[in-house]
Amino acid sequence: MTAALNLPDKQDWTVDDLASLPKDLRYELIDGRLILPSPTAIHQDIGVEILLALRVGCPPDLMPVVDLSLAVNCRNEPRPDVVVIRPDHANISPVPVDDAVLAVEVISPGSHFRDMYAKAKVYAAARVAHYWVIDPLFEDGIVLTAFQPGDTGEYEIVASTNKVFTTDVPFGVSIDLPALTERRRALLERARPQD
């Protein structure tokens, strides 16, 4: 896809460079690295299921959405799979990161390090109060890891489970990870092997 787009061969992108990209291009900027994600249907399905679970208990002053860019700084414009924002800037993109109260990333086969470490550092430095990483790649079940800032401001893991995840921060929500695992299993059984 990048060859057809004829993107410049750059090693260090900034948000100013993003203005030259096609308006309908899905991208992220993490630590100056331009990322052009291409998620699978299972990845997207998990994101939608997380969004629906978040909507159940979401207070009216917050809004869970999918695939929304966050303005962090000149070298970072992440695009969480799901994000809960204050709707103060719901009509613009990217949304100021200060509006985000929870960012959720669903790991893809090539994004484990980026989602667990690089993005965690970006979100922690931007003071996003809650960060969840959903890892659908474990055979024993989809794992949700929840991070919150510790005493130093860097994220610390506050929970990691493949069971039902229940929390009351940033608001009351329950994520049935065994049900998501079963849904993933059923989808994988129906998927045809690639020729």
Secondary structure, 3 states (H helix, E strand, C coil): CHHHHCCCCCCCCCCCHHHHCCCCCCCEEECCEEECCCCCHHHHHHHHHHHHHHHHHCCCCCEEEECCCEECECCEECCCCEEEECHHHCCCCCEEHHHEEEEEEECCCCCHHHHHHHHHHHHHHCCCCEEEEEECCCCCCCEEEEEEECCCCCEEEEEEECCEEEECCCCCEEEEHHHHHHHHHHHHHHCCCCC
